[in-house]
Amino acid sequence: MESGAFLDGGRLIYSITIPLSTVIILTNLLILLGIACNRKLHNTPNYFFVSLLVADLCTGIALPFVPWMGVNRQLDFATCLVVHIFPNFLFLSFLSNLVMVHYERYLCIVSPLHYGRWWANRCFPLALLAVWAPPLLYASLPAFGWNNRDVAGSGNHSGGAEDRNGTTDGRNRSLAPDANECSYRVVFPEDFIYLEVYGLLLPAILSIVVMTARVLLIARAQLREICKLHRSVGRVSASDAEHRLNLRYARCVVAVSLTFLVCWVPYIVYLHVSVALVLRGAAAVGNATHIVLSCTGIGSTAVIPVVLGLGNRQYTEPVRKLLRSLRDRTRTPPPAAPDGPA
């Protein structure tokens, strides 16, 4: 039954993550190609976005392996560290880059006069190090000793001692942790999980939401000023211009709201369900609900850079030109052969 649940969980993980991972990888490659082909986009703000796309590309590659972090497997401890630390580092670096991109655009809108003097514009390599190094350092803490290996090992050794004294039965031996058992509970202590969720992940999401809301409020205030100027110029044309501006702002608000509901809400639900499983000490083997939440939560979050990239026509212009040229070539009929001499 346990092996059957393990196989069913693996099929469910791959059936959800492989299509998501394929879409994320291909779309990121297309956007990166569009930025590389357009020399006008070779500047610091777009370099931050390129770093985000690279992090999202790596997250898409690691996406099929992330849900396995909640599944118990038989691996040696070194391999167990790698399969847990590396995906965690990729996702933390992805979220760090996402916060940096939002902050860069927020600073450009809120304080355009100070934006040119921002230290990240003058020293981009240092800013790049600032968004990649801290996630690597934090994710690597279990490899430097902040793990539960000693707890699992002591439980295993004590179980063996009791067996030699003949004071335990087979049922208690089955409950003792295996030396080669690999799960997130062996690699990540509860304090580490709580600090990551409530000290890093949720504050990062909250900061993105606050910056986005502030930008929308600033856009709304500027829209009102523009409408006042239009009313002072002309009556009929002003009403049409106001209608178009209000419609564009409404579309922007709807797009932001849908992005939050579709991309962030599943991930926030997944975080709280994972914390609840940690509190209960439950495993995710065969837990279809937890598998679906982990796959959709992390996958939906990784779609955010794709949405941002496809929403910028400059990023996709080279790809659109290529598709138009291919379409014109397929539609253009071949030239007719000239008539020979009679």
LUMROTOR-299165 format. One record per residue (C-alpha): z, y, x; residue in three letters. Coordinates in steps of 0.2 Angstrom, whole numbers, padded with zeros to 4 digits, always signed. Layout:
ZYXALA/...
REM end
This chain:
+0000+0000+0000MET/+0004+0012+0014GLU/-0012+0009+0023SER/-0022+0011+0007GLY/-0013+0027+0004ALA/-0018+0033+0022PHE/-0036+0028+0019LEU/-0037+0037+0002ASP/-0029+0052+0010GLY/-0042+0052+0024GLY/-0056+0051+0012ARG/-0049+0065+0001LEU/-0047+0076+0017ILE/-0064+0074+0023TYR/-0072+0076+0006SER/-0065+0093+0004ILE/-0065+0100+0022THR/-0082+0094+0029ILE/-0092+0104+0016PRO/-0080+0119+0019LEU/-0081+0118+0037SER/-0100+0116+0037THR/-0102+0132+0027VAL/-0090+0142+0038ILE/-0098+0136+0054ILE/-0116+0140+0049LEU/-0112+0157+0041THR/-0102+0163+0056ASN/-0116+0158+0068LEU/-0129+0167+0057LEU/-0117+0183+0057ILE/-0115+0182+0076LEU/-0133+0180+0078LEU/-0136+0196+0068GLY/-0124+0206+0078ILE/-0131+0199+0094ALA/-0149+0204+0089CYS/-0144+0222+0084ASN/-0140+0233+0099ARG/-0133+0247+0088LYS/-0119+0235+0084LEU/-0113+0233+0102HIS/-0097+0244+0101ASN/-0079+0241+0101THR/-0076+0240+0082PRO/-0089+0226+0081ASN/-0082+0218+0096TYR/-0066+0215+0086PHE/-0076+0208+0072PHE/-0085+0196+0084VAL/-0068+0190+0091SER/-0063+0187+0072LEU/-0079+0177+0070LEU/-0076+0167+0085VAL/-0058+0163+0079ALA/-0065+0159+0062ASP/-0078+0148+0069LEU/-0065+0138+0079CYS/-0054+0137+0063THR/-0069+0130+0054GLY/-0071+0117+0068ILE/-0053+0112+0067ALA/-0052+0113+0048LEU/-0055+0094+0045PRO/-0040+0090+0057PHE/-0027+0103+0050VAL/-0022+0093+0035PRO/-0019+0078+0046TRP/-0004+0087+0053MET/+0006+0083+0037GLY/+0002+0064+0039VAL/+0012+0052+0049ASN/+0002+0043+0062ARG/+0006+0031+0077GLN/+0002+0042+0093LEU/+0011+0045+0109ASP/+0020+0061+0110PHE/+0008+0070+0122ALA/-0006+0067+0110THR/+0005+0071+0096CYS/+0008+0088+0104LEU/-0010+0092+0106VAL/-0016+0087+0088VAL/-0002+0099+0081HIS/-0002+0113+0094ILE/-0020+0116+0095PHE/-0025+0118+0077PRO/-0009+0129+0074ASN/-0014+0140+0089PHE/-0032+0142+0082LEU/-0026+0147+0064PHE/-0013+0159+0072LEU/-0026+0167+0082SER/-0037+0168+0067PHE/-0024+0177+0057LEU/-0020+0189+0072SER/-0038+0194+0074ASN/-0039+0197+0055LEU/-0024+0208+0056VAL/-0032+0218+0070MET/-0049+0220+0061VAL/-0040+0227+0046HIS/-0029+0238+0056TYR/-0044+0245+0066GLU/-0053+0249+0050ARG/-0038+0256+0042TYR/-0034+0268+0056LEU/-0052+0274+0056CYS/-0051+0279+0038ILE/-0033+0285+0037VAL/-0033+0294+0054SER/-0051+0297+0060PRO/-0046+0311+0072LEU/-0034+0300+0081HIS/-0045+0285+0080TYR/-0055+0290+0096GLY/-0039+0291+0106ARG/-0033+0273+0101TRP/-0029+0263+0116TRP/-0039+0248+0110ALA/-0055+0258+0110ASN/-0052+0263+0129ARG/-0046+0246+0134CYS/-0054+0232+0124PHE/-0050+0217+0135PRO/-0032+0222+0134LEU/-0033+0222+0115ALA/-0042+0206+0115LEU/-0028+0198+0126LEU/-0015+0205+0113ALA/-0023+0196+0099VAL/-0026+0179+0108TRP/-0011+0177+0120ALA/+0004+0179+0108PRO/-0003+0165+0096PRO/-0005+0154+0111LEU/+0012+0157+0118LEU/+0021+0154+0101TYR/+0010+0139+0096ALA/+0014+0131+0114SER/+0033+0133+0112LEU/+0035+0114+0106PRO/+0027+0109+0122ALA/+0040+0118+0132PHE/+0055+0109+0123GLY/+0057+0117+0106TRP/+0053+0101+0096ASN/+0062+0086+0088ASN/+0058+0073+0100ARG/+0076+0071+0106ASP/+0082+0069+0088VAL/+0069+0056+0085ALA/+0073+0047+0101GLY/+0091+0047+0099SER/+0089+0040+0081GLY/+0078+0026+0088ASN/+0090+0022+0102HIS/+0106+0022+0091SER/+0097+0010+0079GLY/+0093-0002+0093GLY/+0111-0002+0099ALA/+0117-0006+0082GLU/+0104-0020+0081ASP/+0111-0028+0097ARG/+0129-0027+0089ASN/+0122-0035+0074GLY/+0129-0021+0062THR/+0112-0016+0054THR/+0100-0026+0044ASP/+0081-0025+0042GLY/+0081-0011+0029ARG/+0091+0001+0041ASN/+0079-0004+0056ARG/+0064+0001+0045SER/+0072+0018+0042LEU/+0074+0022+0060ALA/+0061+0033+0067PRO/+0048+0025+0078ASP/+0046+0031+0096ALA/+0027+0033+0093ASN/+0028+0041+0076GLU/+0018+0057+0075CYS/+0021+0070+0062SER/+0025+0088+0060TYR/+0043+0084+0059ARG/+0043+0077+0077VAL/+0034+0092+0084VAL/+0040+0107+0074PHE/+0058+0110+0071PRO/+0063+0117+0054GLU/+0068+0134+0063ASP/+0051+0134+0071PHE/+0042+0132+0054ILE/+0053+0145+0045TYR/+0050+0158+0058LEU/+0031+0155+0058GLU/+0030+0156+0039VAL/+0042+0170+0035TYR/+0041+0179+0052GLY/+0023+0178+0056LEU/+0011+0172+0042LEU/+0018+0180+0027LEU/+0021+0197+0035PRO/+0004+0197+0042ALA/-0003+0194+0024ILE/+0008+0207+0017LEU/+0002+0220+0030SER/-0016+0216+0026ILE/-0013+0218+0008VAL/-0004+0235+0011VAL/-0018+0242+0022MET/-0031+0237+0009THR/-0021+0245-0005ALA/-0019+0261+0005ARG/-0037+0262+0009VAL/-0042+0260-0010LEU/-0029+0274-0014LEU/-0037+0285-0001ILE/-0055+0281-0008ALA/-0049+0285-0026ARG/-0042+0302-0020ALA/-0058+0306-0011GLN/-0068+0300-0027LEU/-0059+0313-0038ARG/-0062+0327-0025GLU/-0081+0322-0025ILE/-0081+0322-0044CYS/-0073+0340-0045LYS/-0087+0346-0033LEU/-0100+0338-0044HIS/-0093+0346-0060ARG/-0094+0363-0052SER/-0112+0361-0048VAL/-0120+0354-0064GLY/-0115+0346-0080ARG/-0128+0333-0083VAL/-0131+0327-0066SER/-0113+0328-0062ALA/-0109+0315-0076SER/-0122+0303-0070ASP/-0116+0305-0052ALA/-0098+0302-0057GLU/-0103+0287-0067HIS/-0111+0279-0052ARG/-0097+0283-0041LEU/-0084+0276-0053ASN/-0094+0261-0055LEU/-0095+0258-0036ARG/-0077+0260-0035TYR/-0073+0248-0049ALA/-0084+0235-0040ARG/-0075+0238-0024CYS/-0058+0235-0033VAL/-0064+0220-0042VAL/-0071+0212-0026ALA/-0054+0215-0017VAL/-0044+0208-0031SER/-0056+0192-0032LEU/-0054+0190-0013THR/-0035+0191-0014PHE/-0035+0179-0029LEU/-0047+0166-0022VAL/-0043+0167-0003CYS/-0025+0172-0001TRP/-0016+0165-0017VAL/-0020+0147-0013PRO/-0014+0149+0005TYR/+0002+0157-0001ILE/+0005+0143-0013VAL/+0001+0130+0001TYR/+0014+0138+0012LEU/+0028+0138-0001HIS/+0024+0120-0005VAL/+0025+0115+0013SER/+0041+0123+0015VAL/+0048+0114+0000ALA/+0042+0098+0008LEU/+0051+0102+0024VAL/+0067+0106+0014LEU/+0066+0089+0005ARG/+0061+0080+0020GLY/+0046+0072+0011ALA/+0031+0066+0019ALA/+0013+0070+0014ALA/+0006+0052+0016VAL/-0003+0049+0000GLY/+0002+0065-0008ASN/-0014+0071-0015ALA/-0008+0087-0022THR/-0002+0092-0004HIS/-0018+0087+0003ILE/-0028+0097-0009VAL/-0017+0112-0007LEU/-0018+0112+0012SER/-0037+0109+0012CYS/-0041+0123-0001THR/-0028+0135+0006GLY/-0033+0135+0024ILE/-0051+0134+0019GLY/-0051+0148+0007SER/-0042+0159+0020THR/-0056+0155+0033ALA/-0069+0161+0021VAL/-0063+0179+0022ILE/-0072+0184+0038PRO/-0088+0176+0030VAL/-0086+0187+0015VAL/-0083+0203+0026LEU/-0098+0198+0037GLY/-0110+0195+0022LEU/-0104+0211+0014GLY/-0111+0221+0028ASN/-0130+0223+0028ARG/-0131+0228+0046GLN/-0124+0211+0051TYR/-0136+0201+0041THR/-0152+0212+0043GLU/-0160+0202+0057PRO/-0157+0186+0048VAL/-0165+0193+0032ARG/-0180+0200+0042LYS/-0183+0183+0049LEU/-0182+0175+0032LEU/-0194+0188+0025ARG/-0206+0185+0039SER/-0206+0166+0036LEU/-0208+0168+0017ARG/-0223+0180+0020ASP/-0231+0167+0032ARG/-0229+0153+0019THR/-0237+0164+0005ARG/-0251+0172+0015THR/-0267+0162+0013PRO/-0277+0157+0028PRO/-0292+0169+0032PRO/-0308+0163+0025ALA/-0321+0156+0038ALA/-0336+0168+0041PRO/-0352+0162+0034ASP/-0365+0156+0047GLY/-0383+0162+0049PRO/-0394+0156+0035ALA/
REM end
